[in-house]
Amino acid sequence: MGPFMLRFLVFAFLLSCHAVFAQEGFAYGDSILAIVGEKVITAYEVMQASAREESRLPRDLSLQQRTEEVVALRRRVLSNMIDRELVYLEFQALKAKVPEQVLQERLNQAVIMQAGGDQARFEEMLYRENMSLLDFRERLAKNLAIDMLLYDRVNRGITISQQKIADYYEQNKAHFSKAARYHLEVILLRKDGRYKGNLELACANIYSRLQAGENFTELAKEYSEGANAENGGDQGWLSEMNMQLHELVKTMQPGQIAAKALDLGSSLYIVRLKDKQEAKEQMSSEDAETIKQILIEEEEQKRYDKLLSELRLKYMVRRMDGVPTQ
């Protein structure tokens, strides 16, 4: 996206969002949305950072809905930008340095990914966005610095014990445990349907043809009066069903046909168990890995919140979008 289009979108955003921000005493005159230390964050920068996510908003939103979504999105983006500036201030205060080798490797990767390894073409792309290679390198170094400090303070050295995983599983067992499921095919004969007065004969004919090796699915299409007759009586996967039906199918094996029709009041059911999945009540290795990742993310979020709370007390932050600084 070129600078002209960006400036146009900034102007359009200011027009569409003015009323919303005005209700909260928000002033957009100087386009400054926040100051972190000595770093000024402008509306233009926020708009650039949020442009991709804004393009993914549903197209069928009303003007008011879109305005509200864009405002909320840009405020989230602004919050993230403020957080990253605070982390960068801390990185600088520690007098830490981004290793030159790492920086050069990342720069080379960017040239390869965006320009096929052609540096001249890459610099031309930057020029079209009013950016020099030095500007890009400085921005890349800043992002690496932020990521390095976040990794050190937030991500590094987290260990999750097996006991914590087990405790989480017990506390959230309903989410992970699964009832047995049965994939059923049914030939349904209604007592007041087309076989009225001849149900026993119809059942006998069906079982005789099944014993002769005829296909259950085809017989269901021919005989069944159920809603799924055209699909061969396929009921799909069921975990909840009539108690009598459940008592029947839980004793069957995949591919087995019930020895006799099941009488459920208004209809007779000739049942074939196509497949089944046993109940799962114990924690699987997949569950344990999922829980481990959940707990790691929770710990990372705690560390992140603690770090940013400390940095907000340490460094000056001002927001001009109506959201109080925490």
ChimeraX attribute file (.defattr): number of C-alpha atoms within 10 A of each C-alpha:
attribute: neighborCount
match mode: 1-to-1
recipient: residues
	/A:1	9
	/A:2	9
	/A:3	12
	/A:4	10
	/A:5	10
	/A:6	16
	/A:7	14
	/A:8	11
	/A:9	16
	/A:10	18
	/A:11	12
	/A:12	11
	/A:13	16
	/A:14	16
	/A:15	10
	/A:16	17
	/A:17	17
	/A:18	14
	/A:19	13
	/A:20	14
	/A:21	16
	/A:22	13
	/A:23	9
	/A:24	11
	/A:25	12
	/A:26	16
	/A:27	15
	/A:28	17
	/A:29	7
	/A:30	8
	/A:31	15
	/A:32	18
	/A:33	22
	/A:34	20
	/A:35	17
	/A:36	20
	/A:37	14
	/A:38	11
	/A:39	13
	/A:40	14
	/A:41	19
	/A:42	16
	/A:43	20
	/A:44	16
	/A:45	19
	/A:46	22
	/A:47	21
	/A:48	17
	/A:49	15
	/A:50	17
	/A:51	17
	/A:52	10
	/A:53	12
	/A:54	15
	/A:55	9
	/A:56	8
	/A:57	12
	/A:58	9
	/A:59	8
	/A:60	8
	/A:61	11
	/A:62	10
	/A:63	10
	/A:64	12
	/A:65	11
	/A:66	18
	/A:67	18
	/A:68	14
	/A:69	15
	/A:70	21
	/A:71	18
	/A:72	12
	/A:73	18
	/A:74	20
	/A:75	18
	/A:76	14
	/A:77	19
	/A:78	24
	/A:79	17
	/A:80	13
	/A:81	18
	/A:82	23
	/A:83	21
	/A:84	20
	/A:85	23
	/A:86	25
	/A:87	22
	/A:88	21
	/A:89	21
	/A:90	18
	/A:91	20
	/A:92	14
	/A:93	9
	/A:94	10
	/A:95	8
	/A:96	12
	/A:97	13
	/A:98	15
	/A:99	11
	/A:100	10
	/A:101	9
	/A:102	12
	/A:103	18
	/A:104	14
	/A:105	11
	/A:106	16
	/A:107	17
	/A:108	14
	/A:109	14
	/A:110	16
	/A:111	18
	/A:112	14
	/A:113	12
	/A:114	13
	/A:115	16
	/A:116	12
	/A:117	14
	/A:118	13
	/A:119	16
	/A:120	11
	/A:121	14
	/A:122	18
	/A:123	18
	/A:124	15
	/A:125	16
	/A:126	15
	/A:127	12
	/A:128	12
	/A:129	13
	/A:130	11
	/A:131	13
	/A:132	15
	/A:133	16
	/A:134	10
	/A:135	12
	/A:136	14
	/A:137	15
	/A:138	13
	/A:139	12
	/A:140	17
	/A:141	21
	/A:142	20
	/A:143	15
	/A:144	19
	/A:145	24
	/A:146	23
	/A:147	17
	/A:148	19
	/A:149	18
	/A:150	20
	/A:151	13
	/A:152	11
	/A:153	15
	/A:154	21
	/A:155	17
	/A:156	11
	/A:157	9
	/A:158	12
	/A:159	10
	/A:160	14
	/A:161	11
	/A:162	11
	/A:163	9
	/A:164	13
	/A:165	20
	/A:166	16
	/A:167	12
	/A:168	16
	/A:169	19
	/A:170	14
	/A:171	9
	/A:172	12
	/A:173	15
	/A:174	11
	/A:175	9
	/A:176	15
	/A:177	16
	/A:178	15
	/A:179	14
	/A:180	16
	/A:181	17
	/A:182	24
	/A:183	18
	/A:184	21
	/A:185	27
	/A:186	25
	/A:187	28
	/A:188	22
	/A:189	25
	/A:190	18
	/A:191	16
	/A:192	11
	/A:193	13
	/A:194	12
	/A:195	16
	/A:196	12
	/A:197	11
	/A:198	12
	/A:199	18
	/A:200	13
	/A:201	11
	/A:202	15
	/A:203	20
	/A:204	14
	/A:205	12
	/A:206	20
	/A:207	21
	/A:208	12
	/A:209	14
	/A:210	14
	/A:211	10
	/A:212	9
	/A:213	9
	/A:214	13
	/A:215	12
	/A:216	22
	/A:217	19
	/A:218	15
	/A:219	18
	/A:220	25
	/A:221	17
	/A:222	14
	/A:223	19
	/A:224	22
	/A:225	20
	/A:226	20
	/A:227	11
	/A:228	18
	/A:229	22
	/A:230	15
	/A:231	13
	/A:232	21
	/A:233	27
	/A:234	20
	/A:235	17
	/A:236	13
	/A:237	16
	/A:238	14
	/A:239	14
	/A:240	12
	/A:241	10
	/A:242	9
	/A:243	8
	/A:244	11
	/A:245	15
	/A:246	14
	/A:247	11
	/A:248	14
	/A:249	20
	/A:250	14
	/A:251	8
	/A:252	17
	/A:253	14
	/A:254	15
	/A:255	13
	/A:256	13
	/A:257	21
	/A:258	18
	/A:259	10
	/A:260	13
	/A:261	20
	/A:262	16
	/A:263	14
	/A:264	11
	/A:265	8
	/A:266	10
	/A:267	18
	/A:268	20
	/A:269	21
	/A:270	24
	/A:271	23
	/A:272	24
	/A:273	20
	/A:274	19
	/A:275	17
	/A:276	20
	/A:277	14
	/A:278	11
	/A:279	12
	/A:280	12
	/A:281	13
	/A:282	13
	/A:283	15
	/A:284	12
	/A:285	9
	/A:286	9
	/A:287	15
	/A:288	16
	/A:289	12
	/A:290	13
	/A:291	20
	/A:292	20
	/A:293	14
	/A:294	14
	/A:295	19
	/A:296	16
	/A:297	15
	/A:298	12
	/A:299	17
	/A:300	19
	/A:301	14
	/A:302	12
	/A:303	16
	/A:304	17
	/A:305	13
	/A:306	13
	/A:307	17
	/A:308	17
	/A:309	13
	/A:310	12
	/A:311	17
	/A:312	17
	/A:313	10
	/A:314	13
	/A:315	13
	/A:316	13
	/A:317	20
	/A:318	15
	/A:319	17
	/A:320	16
	/A:321	20
	/A:322	15
	/A:323	12
	/A:324	8
	/A:325	11
	/A:326	8
